[in-house]
Amino acid sequence: MAKRQQRQAGGSVVVATVLMACACAGGCAGSGAALDDARAADPVGTLRGAADTLVAAGSSKTRTSMEMATGGTRVTIRGEGVYDYRERLGRLKVLLPQDPAGTSEHRPITELLAPGALFMKNRGAGVPADKWVRVDTATLSDGNLVTGGATDPLVAAEVLRGTRTATYVGATELAGTEVRHYRGTADLTAAARGASGADREVLAAAAKGFATAAVPFDVYLDDRGRVRKVRHRFSFVNGRQRGTVAVASTTLLYDFGVAADVRLPAARDIYAGKIAE
């Protein structure tokens, strides 16, 4: 019981910290057009299967960006790392923005993403430099879609399982890769029902904790149906200030098949003490 309270308390502190830091080329043109027609005919079905396509892809590198706006203040938190979709494990280096006065820099936070858990190193707030903080993501009111300053790449795709409406916008290019652009709205409650494993509890928590379960999105898929970029717009309730925070979370995926050796910390390396406010 004490450990569970400790993890919940850790999650609350992290939320406060983050908010305060507040087709083919050339001769394949014909087949590409046919593929566009097929995807345009059923954009909802295409997007609901995007998470399964990532799992089949195995792994990738990722870059993340989270923009938060509240009370006239806007901050951006950036991350970069790798993700293993089959093992559901990821490693990110997350960089918090400068203080409002611009006089100090935060050390990058190393985050390990795992089913139902978030591990953070260089967390600060009294945590020893060689220790990790562990948070049970299902206990967080946002399911860790916002808390860690970066949305778990696979969970970002799992959100699309709840796609209610979607429109195929058209073909475009992203970082030299031809992609198909879709725009729509997902429902977190429906996404939770369709998600697998621990992601089900994570999304269910977010559906209850966000200001609304409806999540507008833009997503770009390559010719294999893999997510290359997804941008969600969340509405998060900031309990401390009793206001709503507008959050735009962008996830970029590239270099599919890259080695992604993510190892979780041993129990002895996890900080068990009190986390300072």
Kinemage of the C-alpha trace (Angstrom):
@kinemage 1
@onewidth
@group {chain A} dominant
@subgroup {mainchain}
@vectorlist {calphas} color= white
{ca met a 1} P 0.000 0.000 0.000
{ca ala a 2} L 2.819 2.388 0.927
{ca lys a 3} L 4.593 1.709 -2.354
{ca arg a 4} L 1.428 2.400 -4.327
{ca gln a 5} L 0.911 5.712 -2.517
{ca gln a 6} L 4.535 6.554 -3.204
{ca arg a 7} L 4.112 5.937 -6.919
{ca gln a 8} L 0.907 7.954 -7.046
{ca ala a 9} L 2.595 10.820 -5.227
{ca gly a 10} L 5.491 10.643 -7.659
{ca gly a 11} L 3.061 10.864 -10.576
{ca ser a 12} L 1.405 13.965 -9.097
{ca val a 13} L 4.754 15.687 -8.720
{ca val a 14} L 5.711 14.888 -12.307
{ca val a 15} L 2.425 16.299 -13.618
{ca ala a 16} L 3.022 19.503 -11.664
{ca thr a 17} L 6.619 19.725 -12.881
{ca val a 18} L 5.711 19.299 -16.520
{ca leu a 19} L 2.822 21.738 -16.376
{ca met a 20} L 4.866 24.309 -14.595
{ca ala a 21} L 7.743 23.887 -16.979
{ca cys a 22} L 4.579 24.487 -18.624
{ca ala a 23} P 3.210 5.612 -52.894
{ca cys a 24} L 5.639 4.647 -55.455
{ca ala a 25} L 7.639 6.906 -57.756
{ca gly a 26} L 7.735 6.934 -61.587
{ca gly a 27} L 6.234 3.773 -63.128
{ca cys a 28} L 4.280 2.910 -59.952
{ca ala a 29} L 2.039 5.963 -60.218
{ca gly a 30} L -0.963 3.892 -61.249
{ca ser a 31} L -0.778 1.498 -58.299
{ca gly a 32} L -0.194 4.456 -55.954
{ca ala a 33} L -3.398 6.065 -57.159
{ca ala a 34} L -5.294 2.811 -56.574
{ca leu a 35} L -3.899 2.626 -53.051
{ca asp a 36} L -4.979 6.213 -52.415
{ca asp a 37} L -8.494 5.336 -53.595
{ca ala a 38} L -8.670 2.338 -51.239
{ca arg a 39} L -7.501 4.342 -48.227
{ca ala a 40} L -9.768 7.252 -49.051
{ca ala a 41} L -12.729 4.844 -49.129
{ca asp a 42} L -12.189 3.687 -45.523
{ca pro a 43} L -10.008 6.140 -43.580
{ca val a 44} L -11.537 5.121 -40.229
{ca gly a 45} L -10.694 1.447 -40.732
{ca thr a 46} L -7.192 2.314 -41.958
{ca leu a 47} L -6.387 4.364 -38.850
{ca arg a 48} L -7.859 1.897 -36.367
{ca gly a 49} L -5.288 -0.632 -37.566
{ca ala a 50} L -2.288 1.738 -37.415
{ca ala a 51} L -1.046 0.402 -34.045
{ca asp a 52} L -0.977 -3.177 -35.353
{ca thr a 53} L 1.091 -2.028 -38.328
{ca leu a 54} L 3.662 -0.471 -35.985
{ca val a 55} L 3.945 -3.683 -33.970
{ca ala a 56} L 4.606 -5.559 -37.211
{ca ala a 57} L 7.275 -2.971 -38.117
{ca gly a 58} L 9.248 -3.929 -34.998
{ca ser a 59} L 11.029 -0.750 -33.967
{ca ser a 60} L 11.956 2.793 -34.946
{ca lys a 61} L 13.601 5.997 -33.842
{ca thr a 62} L 11.305 8.730 -32.605
{ca arg a 63} L 11.240 12.457 -31.947
{ca thr a 64} L 8.567 14.045 -29.795
{ca ser a 65} L 7.317 17.539 -29.141
{ca met a 66} L 4.747 18.597 -26.567
{ca glu a 67} L 3.386 22.143 -26.608
{ca met a 68} L 1.355 23.336 -23.629
{ca ala a 69} L -0.638 26.548 -23.369
{ca thr a 70} L -2.267 27.845 -20.209
{ca gly a 71} L -2.939 31.309 -18.832
{ca gly a 72} L -1.218 32.980 -21.767
{ca thr a 73} L 1.966 30.946 -21.271
{ca arg a 74} L 3.223 28.477 -23.874
{ca val a 75} L 6.043 25.975 -23.344
{ca thr a 76} L 7.485 23.203 -25.506
{ca ile a 77} L 9.086 19.977 -24.250
{ca arg a 78} L 11.114 17.916 -26.738
{ca gly a 79} L 12.287 14.323 -26.716
{ca glu a 80} L 14.258 11.895 -28.856
{ca gly a 81} L 14.958 8.175 -28.684
{ca val a 82} L 14.030 4.662 -29.844
{ca tyr a 83} L 11.042 2.356 -29.404
{ca asp a 84} L 10.558 -1.408 -29.634
{ca tyr a 85} L 6.902 -1.942 -30.610
{ca arg a 86} L 6.910 -5.697 -30.131
{ca glu a 87} L 8.331 -5.538 -26.611
{ca arg a 88} L 6.472 -2.249 -25.929
{ca leu a 89} L 9.612 -0.652 -24.543
{ca gly a 90} L 11.052 2.765 -25.320
{ca arg a 91} L 13.868 5.066 -24.280
{ca leu a 92} L 13.677 8.852 -24.614
{ca lys a 93} L 15.863 11.774 -23.638
{ca val a 94} L 13.447 14.564 -22.732
{ca leu a 95} L 14.540 18.200 -22.576
{ca leu a 96} L 12.483 20.605 -20.485
{ca pro a 97} L 12.329 24.268 -21.539
{ca gln a 98} L 14.269 27.031 -19.815
{ca asp a 99} L 12.765 28.779 -16.820
{ca pro a 100} L 10.549 31.767 -17.746
{ca ala a 101} L 13.431 34.126 -16.969
{ca gly a 102} L 15.697 32.096 -19.259
{ca thr a 103} L 18.430 32.064 -16.635
{ca ser a 104} L 18.781 28.313 -16.039
{ca glu a 105} L 18.749 25.097 -17.990
{ca his a 106} L 17.270 21.770 -16.903
{ca arg a 107} L 19.293 18.598 -17.228
{ca pro a 108} L 17.783 16.201 -19.789
{ca ile a 109} L 15.539 13.564 -18.223
{ca thr a 110} L 16.056 9.984 -19.385
{ca glu a 111} L 12.717 8.184 -19.626
{ca leu a 112} L 12.074 4.481 -20.079
{ca leu a 113} L 8.606 3.586 -21.343
{ca ala a 114} L 7.182 0.181 -20.441
{ca pro a 115} L 3.718 -1.421 -20.256
{ca gly a 116} L 1.976 0.313 -17.360
{ca ala a 117} L 5.101 2.103 -16.124
{ca leu a 118} L 7.262 5.172 -16.645
{ca phe a 119} L 10.851 5.269 -15.326
{ca met a 120} L 12.716 8.579 -15.062
{ca lys a 121} L 16.343 9.402 -14.331
{ca asn a 122} L 17.721 12.864 -13.552
{ca arg a 123} L 14.297 13.557 -12.162
{ca gly a 124} L 15.719 16.032 -9.664
{ca ala a 125} L 13.616 17.144 -6.672
{ca gly a 126} L 15.818 15.325 -4.160
{ca val a 127} L 16.197 12.082 -6.125
{ca pro a 128} L 19.829 10.794 -6.133
{ca ala a 129} L 21.526 11.151 -9.524
{ca asp a 130} L 22.042 7.386 -9.883
{ca lys a 131} L 18.445 6.436 -9.059
{ca trp a 132} L 15.287 6.046 -11.132
{ca val a 133} L 11.758 7.155 -10.249
{ca arg a 134} L 9.006 4.699 -11.186
{ca val a 135} L 5.413 5.773 -11.824
{ca asp a 136} L 2.446 3.475 -12.475
{ca thr a 137} L 0.917 5.101 -15.552
{ca ala a 138} L -2.568 3.685 -14.938
{ca thr a 139} L -2.710 5.749 -11.713
{ca leu a 140} L -2.135 9.015 -13.596
{ca ser a 141} L -5.178 11.071 -14.518
{ca asp a 142} L -3.854 11.474 -18.072
{ca gly a 143} L -2.571 7.903 -18.464
{ca asn a 144} L 0.897 9.371 -19.185
{ca leu a 145} L -0.217 10.903 -22.471
{ca val a 146} L 1.011 14.210 -21.003
{ca thr a 147} L 2.754 13.591 -17.659
{ca gly a 148} L 6.197 12.563 -18.927
{ca gly a 149} L 6.393 15.448 -21.391
{ca ala a 150} L 6.175 12.981 -24.295
{ca thr a 151} L 3.432 10.642 -25.469
{ca asp a 152} L 4.452 6.972 -25.649
{ca pro a 153} L 4.745 6.340 -29.449
{ca leu a 154} L 2.765 3.096 -29.382
{ca val a 155} L 0.072 4.571 -27.133
{ca ala a 156} L -0.137 7.499 -29.571
{ca ala a 157} L -1.036 4.965 -32.262
{ca glu a 158} L -3.389 3.112 -29.896
{ca val a 159} L -5.388 6.344 -29.539
{ca leu a 160} L -6.254 5.943 -33.225
{ca arg a 161} L -8.117 2.711 -32.413
{ca gly a 162} L -10.823 5.030 -31.127
{ca thr a 163} L -11.151 6.921 -34.421
{ca arg a 164} L -14.762 8.075 -34.791
{ca thr a 165} L -14.490 10.317 -37.818
{ca ala a 166} L -11.650 10.707 -40.313
{ca thr a 167} L -11.013 12.297 -43.675
{ca tyr a 168} L -8.308 11.433 -46.158
{ca val a 169} L -6.715 14.798 -46.923
{ca gly a 170} L -4.319 13.619 -49.637
{ca ala a 171} L -0.730 12.653 -50.439
{ca thr a 172} L 2.211 14.806 -49.397
{ca glu a 173} L 5.892 14.443 -48.514
{ca leu a 174} L 7.465 14.224 -45.063
{ca ala a 175} L 11.266 14.217 -44.645
{ca gly a 176} L 11.661 12.859 -48.173
{ca thr a 177} L 9.057 10.111 -47.751
{ca glu a 178} L 5.710 10.086 -49.538
{ca val a 179} L 2.924 9.912 -46.979
{ca arg a 180} L -0.880 9.990 -46.825
{ca his a 181} L -2.405 12.654 -44.598
{ca tyr a 182} L -5.544 11.988 -42.544
{ca arg a 183} L -7.446 14.275 -40.195
{ca gly a 184} L -10.090 13.231 -37.694
{ca thr a 185} L -11.241 12.790 -34.119
{ca ala a 186} L -10.688 9.828 -31.804
{ca asp a 187} L -12.553 8.891 -28.629
{ca leu a 188} L -10.349 7.772 -25.733
{ca thr a 189} L -13.048 5.559 -24.235
{ca ala a 190} L -13.401 3.668 -27.513
{ca ala a 191} L -9.614 3.545 -27.891
{ca ala a 192} L -9.319 1.944 -24.448
{ca arg a 193} L -11.791 -0.780 -25.413
{ca gly a 194} L -9.790 -1.592 -28.535
{ca ala a 195} L -6.310 -1.319 -27.007
{ca ser a 196} L -4.219 -4.269 -25.909
{ca gly a 197} L -2.560 -5.119 -22.596
{ca ala a 198} L -1.615 -2.331 -20.203
{ca asp a 199} L -2.489 0.325 -22.791
{ca arg a 200} L -6.158 -0.427 -22.106
{ca glu a 201} L -5.860 0.843 -18.508
{ca val a 202} L -3.716 3.792 -19.553
{ca leu a 203} L -6.240 5.036 -22.107
{ca ala a 204} L -9.166 4.383 -19.774
{ca ala a 205} L -7.470 6.608 -17.167
{ca ala a 206} L -6.960 9.334 -19.770
{ca ala a 207} L -10.602 9.110 -20.886
{ca lys a 208} L -11.664 9.906 -17.315
{ca gly a 209} L -8.960 12.432 -16.518
{ca phe a 210} L -8.943 14.682 -19.565
{ca ala a 211} L -11.395 17.566 -19.921
{ca thr a 212} L -12.923 15.669 -22.844
{ca ala a 213} L -12.475 12.160 -24.237
{ca ala a 214} L -12.581 13.526 -27.810
{ca val a 215} L -9.091 13.938 -29.312
{ca pro a 216} L -8.659 15.762 -32.651
{ca phe a 217} L -5.653 14.514 -34.631
{ca asp a 218} L -3.646 14.722 -37.839
{ca val a 219} L -1.720 11.617 -38.864
{ca tyr a 220} L 0.571 10.751 -41.761
{ca leu a 221} L 1.061 7.130 -42.927
{ca asp a 222} L 3.668 5.855 -45.379
{ca asp a 223} L 2.946 3.431 -48.215
{ca arg a 224} L 3.156 0.487 -45.774
{ca gly a 225} L 0.584 2.018 -43.463
{ca arg a 226} L 3.164 2.894 -40.785
{ca val a 227} L 2.660 6.065 -38.767
{ca arg a 228} L 5.326 8.603 -39.712
{ca lys a 229} L 3.835 11.550 -37.855
{ca val a 230} L 0.854 11.991 -35.566
{ca arg a 231} L -0.292 15.145 -33.823
{ca his a 232} L -2.923 14.917 -31.059
{ca arg a 233} L -4.643 17.847 -29.382
{ca phe a 234} L -5.534 17.061 -25.773
{ca ser a 235} L -7.462 19.125 -23.260
{ca phe a 236} L -5.972 18.474 -19.837
{ca val a 237} L -7.339 19.648 -16.493
{ca asn a 238} L -4.709 21.328 -14.302
{ca gly a 239} L -6.012 20.619 -10.814
{ca arg a 240} L -3.540 22.937 -9.120
{ca gln a 241} L -4.693 26.008 -11.002
{ca arg a 242} L -8.225 24.784 -11.662
{ca gly a 243} L -7.871 25.548 -15.327
{ca thr a 244} L -7.674 23.691 -18.620
{ca val a 245} L -4.375 23.213 -20.407
{ca ala a 246} L -4.343 22.905 -24.191
{ca val a 247} L -1.757 20.299 -25.176
{ca ala a 248} L -0.511 19.520 -28.683
{ca ser a 249} L 1.561 16.313 -28.748
{ca thr a 250} L 3.521 15.522 -31.926
{ca thr a 251} L 5.314 12.204 -32.502
{ca leu a 252} L 7.634 11.557 -35.466
{ca leu a 253} L 8.699 7.989 -36.343
{ca tyr a 254} L 11.571 7.092 -38.680
{ca asp a 255} L 14.388 4.583 -39.302
{ca phe a 256} L 12.121 1.553 -38.866
{ca gly a 257} L 13.913 -1.663 -37.933
{ca val a 258} L 16.680 0.118 -36.022
{ca ala a 259} L 18.200 -1.706 -33.023
{ca ala a 260} L 16.254 -0.725 -29.891
{ca asp a 261} L 17.805 -2.415 -26.874
{ca val a 262} L 15.860 -1.002 -23.926
{ca arg a 263} L 16.655 -2.398 -20.487
{ca leu a 264} L 14.578 -1.545 -17.438
{ca pro a 265} L 16.339 -0.677 -14.170
{ca ala a 266} L 16.810 -3.258 -11.427
{ca ala a 267} L 14.717 -2.891 -8.282
{ca arg a 268} L 17.763 -1.743 -6.285
{ca asp a 269} L 18.212 1.204 -8.662
{ca ile a 270} L 14.690 2.548 -8.153
{ca tyr a 271} L 14.324 5.386 -5.649
{ca ala a 272} L 12.019 4.474 -2.770
{ca gly a 273} L 12.216 7.730 -0.787
{ca lys a 274} L 9.995 10.768 -0.696
{ca ile a 275} L 9.975 12.985 -3.776
{ca ala a 276} L 10.211 16.700 -2.953
{ca glu a 277} L 7.533 19.048 -4.264
